[in-house]
Amino acid sequence: MGVIGVQLVITMVMASIIQKITPHYSFARWLLCNGSLKWYQHPTEEQLQALAGKQQKAKSRKDRKYNGHIESKPLTVPKDIDLHLEAKTITEVDTREIYYSLTNPQNEMNVSIIWCLLVLAFVFKVLFSLTTHYFKVEEGGERSLCITFGFFFFVKAMAILIVTENYLEFGLETGFANFSDSALQFLEKQGLESQGPVSKLTFKMFLAVFCALIGAFLTFPGLRLAQMHLDALNLAKERLTQTLFHINFLSPLIIVLLWVKPITKDYIMNPPLGKESVPLMSETTYDSLRLWVIILLCVLRLALIRQHLQAYLNLAQKGIEQMKKEAGRISTKDLQKMVARVFYYLCVIALQYVTPMIMLLHTTLLLKTLGNHSWGVLSESSYVSPTEIAETSSSDNSATLGANENKKLTVTQITIALGGLQNVFTPLLFRGLLSFLIWWIAACLFSTSLFGLFYHQYLTVA
């Protein structure tokens, strides 16, 4: 085995190419700035004064003097003013200004795993940063909402983790048992006495806490998705487009049902066809089909991003129309803020829309790679059952240690120890853990979206 593998060389070359083309071409820039999205510019004070029918001077006659200082009252205009917002196309300069205002200046390892882990790390960092901003807000209830949903998802995770695998087919129990046995054997062969790496209760407790954090991070993305879904449906005129919007909104529920054994797997693999039950597909075909369904749903969500972002940008015009129905007067500064903040919040909305999709996509890619799954839905040779994985891991470990038991060199011993770690973290463990995480991300997103749908339809004042 060479020091530098083929994948590492390809990765370095692609990183260099990406670094060179990024200043000239960016997928995110094309997605937002290709001319299809339009934002609404807030009116100036001069325009508002002209529409109000009076030209106010720089100093109002109602200004009052206190201790030699002039205190001017804010300019106001009637709420039922005949105002029409100017729509502008999003340009690269606009998005860069918003961005900078929000951020401060086989024997070879599969490098794709590192890329997926890096992407997931960046996604969690972005979600953590967005959530911390909600905690800094003293008013509005965002902090309480995040904490409430965090505790709710913690209790929900603990309840899900005790459900038998006859209903939720993750393989988490089998994977953890295989991990504990393999780790215990590995420690014994290294001359260490141990009762095991971690107990099942501790493992589930840490997993529940991690699930609670994911649920808290996905609270506002789910609520925002519900609002954009309703607004996008109102804009859609074609029946096909509305159907795609509904499928996009229900995509987390579809992913959740893929692991509910009585509803999907048992029914698809053994459908009741008369007296005989003929399986429609094998285990490997169903696992591959499940991966492809998640990939296609992620692609659908990405394809509909512009319609949802445009539905969000239209909130500026929607707010103006709602304001015209109210009586009284409003400050020009408040009116400008009401319109401008919609566009200034666009980058956050885009992140809240795409980050759950990126989490699902790259966790699915990790499940395919680390779980030894196959992309071919018609391939039967690539499937390895959990029992075969466990037996292969044990036999490989014994063979490796047997072939090197007479070698006393330190380097050889380290190589054997590192090779033994591959037998501890088996595909069986990754299948159970990653399947559960995919299911949990989808369940959190659908729960928060459903709550947001109920809130925006029945609890908000029209």
C-alpha positions in Angstrom: 0.0 0.0 0.0 1.4 3.4 -1.0 1.7 6.2 1.4 -0.6 8.4 -0.7 -3.6 6.5 -2.1 -5.4 7.3 -5.3 -8.4 8.8 -3.5 -6.2 11.2 -1.5 -4.5 12.3 -4.7 -7.9 12.9 -6.4 -9.1 14.7 -3.3 -6.1 17.1 -3.3 -6.5 17.7 -7.0 -10.2 18.5 -6.7 -9.6 20.8 -3.7 -7.1 22.7 -5.8 -9.5 22.9 -8.7 -12.4 24.1 -6.4 -10.1 26.7 -4.9 -9.3 28.1 -8.4 -12.9 28.2 -9.8 -14.6 29.4 -6.6 -13.8 33.1 -7.3 -15.3 32.8 -10.8 -18.2 30.3 -10.2 -20.2 29.3 -7.2 -23.2 27.0 -7.1 -24.7 28.9 -4.2 -24.2 32.2 -6.0 -25.9 30.8 -9.1 -28.8 29.4 -7.0 -29.6 32.8 -5.4 -28.4 35.3 -8.1 -29.5 33.8 -11.4 -32.3 36.3 -11.8 -35.3 34.2 -10.7 -35.6 35.5 -7.1 -36.9 39.0 -6.5 -36.8 41.0 -3.3 -38.7 44.2 -2.3 -36.8 47.4 -1.5 -38.1 49.5 1.4 -39.2 53.0 0.4 -37.2 56.1 1.4 -38.6 58.7 3.7 -38.9 61.2 0.8 -41.1 58.7 -1.1 -43.2 58.1 2.0 -43.7 61.8 2.6 -44.7 62.3 -1.0 -47.2 59.6 -0.8 -48.6 60.9 2.4 -49.2 64.2 0.6 -47.0 66.5 2.6 -43.4 67.5 2.5 -42.0 67.7 6.0 -39.0 69.9 6.7 -35.9 68.7 8.3 -37.1 70.2 11.6 -40.6 69.5 12.6 -42.7 72.3 14.1 -43.5 69.8 16.9 -39.9 69.5 17.9 -39.4 70.2 21.6 -36.3 71.7 23.3 -35.0 70.1 26.5 -32.0 71.7 28.1 -30.9 73.2 24.8 -31.2 70.0 22.8 -33.8 69.5 20.1 -35.9 66.3 20.4 -37.6 65.5 17.1 -40.5 63.0 16.9 -40.3 60.3 14.4 -42.0 60.9 11.1 -45.3 59.0 10.6 -47.5 58.1 7.7 -51.0 56.6 7.5 -51.1 52.8 7.5 -53.6 52.8 4.6 -51.1 54.7 2.3 -51.1 53.8 -1.4 -47.7 52.1 -1.3 -46.4 49.7 -3.9 -43.0 48.1 -3.2 -40.3 48.1 -5.9 -39.2 44.5 -6.8 -35.5 44.0 -7.6 -33.5 41.0 -8.8 -31.0 39.6 -6.3 -27.4 40.2 -7.4 -24.1 38.9 -6.2 -23.3 42.2 -4.5 -26.5 42.0 -2.4 -25.8 38.5 -1.1 -22.1 39.2 -0.3 -23.2 42.2 1.7 -25.7 40.1 3.7 -23.1 37.4 4.2 -20.4 39.7 5.5 -22.9 41.4 7.8 -23.9 38.1 9.4 -20.3 36.6 9.7 -17.1 38.0 11.1 -14.1 39.0 9.1 -9.8 -1.5 0.7 -6.4 -1.1 2.4 -6.9 2.5 1.5 -9.1 4.7 3.6 -12.3 6.0 1.9 -11.7 9.7 1.8 -15.4 10.4 1.0 -16.2 9.5 4.7 -14.0 12.4 5.8 -15.7 14.7 3.4 -19.1 13.7 4.6 -18.0 14.1 8.3 -16.6 17.5 7.5 -19.9 18.6 5.8 -21.9 17.4 8.8 -19.5 19.2 11.2 -20.0 22.4 9.3 -23.8 21.9 9.2 -23.9 21.5 13.0 -21.7 24.5 13.4 -24.1 26.6 11.3 -27.2 25.3 13.2 -25.5 25.9 16.5 -24.6 29.5 15.5 -28.2 30.2 14.4 -29.6 28.7 17.6 -27.3 30.8 19.8 -28.6 34.0 18.1 -32.1 33.0 19.2 -30.9 32.6 22.8 -29.4 36.1 22.7 -32.9 37.6 22.0 -34.4 38.7 25.3 -37.9 39.2 23.9 -40.0 37.1 21.5 -40.0 33.7 23.1 -37.4 32.1 20.8 -35.3 30.9 23.7 -38.2 29.3 25.5 -39.4 27.6 22.3 -35.9 26.1 21.7 -35.7 24.8 25.3 -39.2 23.5 25.2 -38.7 21.5 22.0 -35.3 20.3 23.3 -36.9 18.7 26.4 -39.7 17.4 24.3 -37.4 15.7 21.9 -35.3 14.3 24.7 -38.3 12.6 26.2 -39.4 11.4 22.7 -35.9 10.0 22.0 -35.9 8.1 25.3 -39.3 6.6 24.4 -38.2 5.7 20.9 -35.1 4.0 22.2 -37.1 1.5 24.3 -39.4 0.5 21.4 -38.8 -3.0 20.3 -37.2 -3.5 16.9 -40.3 -5.4 15.8 -41.8 -2.0 14.9 -38.8 0.2 14.2 -36.2 -1.6 12.2 -32.9 0.2 13.0 -30.7 -2.7 14.1 -29.4 -0.5 16.9 -29.7 -3.1 19.6 -27.9 -5.7 17.5 -25.3 -3.3 16.4 -24.5 -2.2 20.0 -24.3 -5.8 21.2 -21.9 -6.6 18.4 -19.8 -3.5 19.3 -19.7 -4.4 22.9 -18.6 -8.0 22.2 -16.0 -7.0 19.7 -14.6 -4.3 21.9 -14.4 -6.7 24.9 -12.5 -9.2 22.8 -10.2 -6.6 21.5 -9.4 -5.4 25.0 -8.8 -8.9 26.2 -6.4 -9.6 23.3 -4.5 -6.5 24.2 -4.0 -7.7 27.7 -6.5 -5.3 29.3 -9.2 -6.3 31.8 -12.5 -4.5 31.2 -16.3 -5.0 31.6 -16.9 -3.4 28.2 -16.5 0.1 26.7 -19.9 1.5 27.9 -23.2 0.2 29.2 -26.3 0.1 27.1 -28.1 2.6 29.5 -25.2 5.1 29.2 -25.1 4.7 25.5 -28.8 5.4 25.1 -28.6 8.3 27.5 -25.8 10.0 25.5 -27.7 9.3 22.3 -30.9 10.8 23.7 -29.0 14.0 24.7 -27.6 14.2 21.2 -31.0 13.7 19.7 -32.4 16.5 21.9 -29.7 18.8 20.5 -30.7 17.9 17.0 -34.3 18.5 17.8 -33.6 21.9 19.3 -31.4 22.9 16.2 -34.2 21.9 13.8 -37.0 23.7 15.7 -36.9 26.9 13.7 -36.0 25.3 10.3 -39.2 23.2 10.7 -41.3 26.2 11.7 -40.0 28.3 8.8 -40.6 25.4 6.3 -44.2 25.3 7.3 -44.7 29.0 6.6 -42.9 28.9 3.3 -44.9 25.8 2.3 -48.2 27.6 2.9 -47.1 30.7 1.0 -45.7 28.7 -1.9 -49.0 26.8 -2.2 -50.8 30.1 -2.5 -48.5 31.2 -5.3 -48.6 27.9 -7.2 -51.3 27.8 -10.0 -50.6 24.4 -11.6 -51.8 21.2 -10.0 -48.5 19.5 -10.6 -46.5 22.2 -8.8 -48.9 22.0 -5.8 -48.4 18.2 -5.7 -44.6 18.6 -5.7 -44.9 21.1 -2.8 -47.0 18.6 -0.8 -44.5 15.8 -1.5 -41.7 18.0 -0.4 -43.5 18.9 2.8 -44.3 15.3 3.5 -40.9 14.0 2.6 -39.7 13.7 6.2 -42.8 11.6 7.0 -42.0 9.4 4.0 -38.5 8.8 5.3 -39.9 8.1 8.8 -42.2 5.4 7.4 -39.3 3.7 5.6 -38.1 2.3 8.9 -41.5 1.4 10.4 -41.4 -2.3 9.8 -45.2 -3.2 9.9 -46.1 -0.4 7.4 -43.4 -0.6 4.8 -40.9 -3.4 5.0 -43.1 -6.3 6.0 -45.8 -5.2 3.6 -43.5 -4.6 0.6 -41.3 -7.7 1.1 -44.2 -10.0 2.0 -47.4 -8.6 0.6 -50.6 -10.6 1.3 -51.4 -12.1 -2.2 -54.0 -14.7 -1.6 -53.0 -17.8 0.3 -49.3 -17.5 -0.6 -47.0 -14.7 0.4 -44.5 -14.0 -2.4 -41.7 -11.4 -1.5 -41.4 -8.6 -4.0 -37.8 -7.9 -3.2 -34.9 -9.0 -1.0 -33.2 -7.4 1.9 -30.5 -5.8 -0.1 -33.0 -4.4 -2.7 -35.1 -2.8 0.0 -32.0 -1.3 1.7 -30.9 0.1 -1.6 -34.4 1.4 -2.5 -34.5 3.1 0.9 -31.3 5.0 0.1 -32.5 6.0 -3.3 -35.8 7.3 -1.9 -34.0 9.6 0.5 -31.6 10.8 -2.3 -34.5 11.6 -4.6 -36.4 13.5 -1.8 -33.3 15.6 -1.1 -33.0 16.4 -4.8 -36.7 17.4 -4.9 -36.2 19.7 -1.9 -33.2 21.4 -3.6 -35.2 21.8 -6.9 -38.0 23.6 -5.1 -35.7 26.0 -3.1 -36.3 29.0 -5.3 -40.1 28.8 -5.1 -39.9 28.6 -1.3 -37.4 31.5 -1.0 -39.6 33.6 -3.3 -42.6 32.8 -1.2 -40.6 34.1 1.8 -39.5 37.3 0.0 -43.1 38.0 -0.8 -43.7 38.5 2.9 -42.7 42.1 2.5 -45.5 42.8 0.0 -47.9 40.7 2.1 -47.0 42.8 5.2 -47.7 46.0 3.3 -51.1 44.7 2.2 -52.0 43.7 5.7 -50.9 47.1 7.0 -53.2 48.9 4.6 -56.2 47.3 6.3 -55.3 48.8 9.6 -56.1 52.2 10.9 -53.8 54.7 12.5 -50.3 55.8 11.6 -46.9 54.1 11.5 -43.4 55.5 11.8 -41.4 55.7 8.6 -38.5 53.9 10.3 -40.8 51.1 11.4 -42.2 50.8 7.9 -38.8 50.7 6.3 -37.6 48.1 8.8 -40.7 45.9 8.2 -39.9 45.7 4.5 -36.1 45.6 4.7 -35.7 42.9 7.3 -37.4 40.4 5.1 -34.5 40.6 2.5 -31.8 40.9 5.1 -32.9 37.6 6.7 -32.8 35.7 3.4 -29.5 34.0 4.0 -30.7 32.7 7.3 -33.9 31.4 5.7 -31.8 29.7 2.9 -29.7 28.0 5.6 -32.7 26.8 7.5 -34.1 25.4 4.3 -31.1 23.5 3.1 -29.3 22.4 6.3 -31.8 19.6 7.2 -31.5 18.3 3.6 -27.7 18.3 3.8 -27.8 16.5 7.1 -30.1 13.8 5.6 -28.1 13.5 2.4 -24.6 13.1 3.9 -25.8 10.8 6.7 -27.4 8.6 4.0 -24.0 8.6 2.2 -22.3 7.6 5.4 -24.9 4.8 5.9 -24.2 3.5 2.4 -20.4 3.5 2.8 -20.0 2.5 6.4 -22.9 0.1 6.4 -21.7 -1.8 3.3 -24.9 -1.1 1.4 -25.2 -1.0 -2.4 -26.7 1.5 -4.8 -27.9 -1.2 -7.2 -31.5 -2.1 -6.4 -31.2 -5.2 -8.6 -27.9 -6.4 -7.1 -28.0 -9.4 -4.8 -24.3 -10.1 -4.3 -23.4 -7.1 -2.2 -25.7 -7.7 0.7 -24.1 -9.0 3.9 -26.4 -10.1 6.7 -25.7 -8.9 10.2 -24.8 -12.4 11.3 -22.3 -12.7 8.5 -20.8 -9.3 9.4 -20.3 -10.4 13.0 -18.8 -13.8 12.0 -16.5 -12.2 9.4 -15.3 -9.6 12.0 -14.4 -12.4 14.5 -12.7 -14.6 11.9 -10.7 -11.7 10.5 -9.5 -10.7 13.9 -8.4 -14.2 14.8 -6.7 -14.7 11.5 -4.8 -11.4 11.8 -3.7 -12.1 15.3 -2.8 -15.7 14.5 -0.6 -14.7 11.6 1.3 -12.1 13.7 1.5 -13.8 17.1 5.1 -14.6 16.6 6.1 -11.1 15.7 7.5 -9.0 18.5 8.2 -5.7 16.7 6.4 -2.7 18.1 5.4 -1.5 14.7 3.7 -4.8 13.9 1.8 -4.7 17.2 0.5 -1.2 16.5 -0.6 -2.3 13.0 -2.4 -5.2 14.5 -4.1 -3.0 17.1 -5.3 -0.5 14.5 -6.5 -3.4 12.3 -8.4 -4.7 15.3 -10.3 -1.4 15.7 -11.9 -2.1 12.3 -13.4 -5.2 13.8 -14.7 -3.2 16.8 -16.5 -0.6 14.7 -18.2 -2.9 12.3 -20.7 -2.2 9.6 -23.4 -3.7 11.8 -22.9 -0.9 14.3 -22.9 1.8 11.7 -26.1 0.5 10.1 -27.9 0.7 13.4 -26.6 4.1 14.5 -26.8 5.9 11.2 -30.2 4.4 10.3 -31.5 5.7 13.7 -30.0 9.2 13.1 -31.5 9.5 9.6 -34.9 8.5 11.0 -34.5 10.9 13.9 -33.6 13.9 11.8 -36.6 13.3 9.6 -38.9 12.8 12.6 -37.7 16.0 14.2 -38.1 18.0 11.0 -41.6 16.7 10.4 -42.7 17.2 14.0 -41.6 20.9 14.0 -43.0 21.4 10.5 -46.4 20.0 11.5 -46.5 22.2 14.6 -45.6 25.2 12.4 -48.3 24.3 9.9 -50.9 24.2 12.8 -49.6 27.4 14.2 -49.6 29.5 11.0 -53.0 28.2 9.9 -55.0 28.3 13.1 -53.2 30.3 15.8 -51.9 33.4 13.9 -54.3 36.3 13.4 -55.1 36.8 9.7 
